[in-house]
Amino acid sequence: MDRNKTDAVFVLVAALAAFAIYNLACGLKTGEIRGRLNWISCADDPTRFWSNVIGNLVAVIALLGFLWLLHRRGGK
């Protein structure tokens, strides 16, 4: 993969990680997590809320891990 494609993938994955972090911050502050189509209030279902939080955390970790691998591979 050439440098321009690597940079484009890096920016895209960083944007996805930023969106997941935004979801986590808003969710923990307001008690709502962004769903597929809109904001979903999870006040009446704390299990669903926390599973959404854990899902976003896993997404952030996976995306940042992918960025790290891209960075290491690009340095060689």
N, C-alpha and C positions, 0 to 999 in steps of 0.2 A: 504494500500500500504506500503510495507516495505521500509526501508531507502535507499537501493540501487536503487530501482525503482524510488523513489522520487528524488534522486540525478540525475538520468539519465534524467528524465523529466525536472528537473530544468535546467540542462546543455543544453538540446535541445531547450527549450523555450528561454533561454538566448542567444543562438546562433541565433535564429530567430529574436529576438529583435535587436541584434547587426547588423544583415544583413539589417534590415529595417532602422536602424540609419545610416548605411553606405550609403544606397540608398538616404536617405534624404540629407546627407552631400554632396555627389557627385552631386546630382540633383540641389541643391541650388548653388553649386560652378560652375557647367558646363552648367546648363540649360538642362540637359538630365536626364531621369529617366530610370532605367533598367526595360525593359518589360519582357514578358514571355520568349522570345528567345534572345533578344539582346538589346543594348542601343537604345532608341528611342529619337530622337531629337524632342523637343517640342517647338522650337523657333518660328515656324510658328503657333502654336496652344497653346497660353498661358492658355486657359481654361483647356485643357487636362493636361498640366504640373501641374497646381495648384491642379487639382483633384487627380493626382498621389501623390503629396506632402501630401495633406490632407489624402489620403488613407494610406500612410506610417505612418503618425502621429497617426492615429487611430489604426493601427496595433501595433505600439510601445506601446501605452497606454494600449491596450488590453493585450499584452504579458506581460508587466510589472505588470499589475493588477493580471494576472494569477499567475505570480511568487510570488507576495505578498501573494495571497491566499494559494498557496502551502506552503510557509514559515510559515504562521500562523497556518495552519492545521498540519504541521509537528511538531510544538512546543508543541502540546497538548499531 
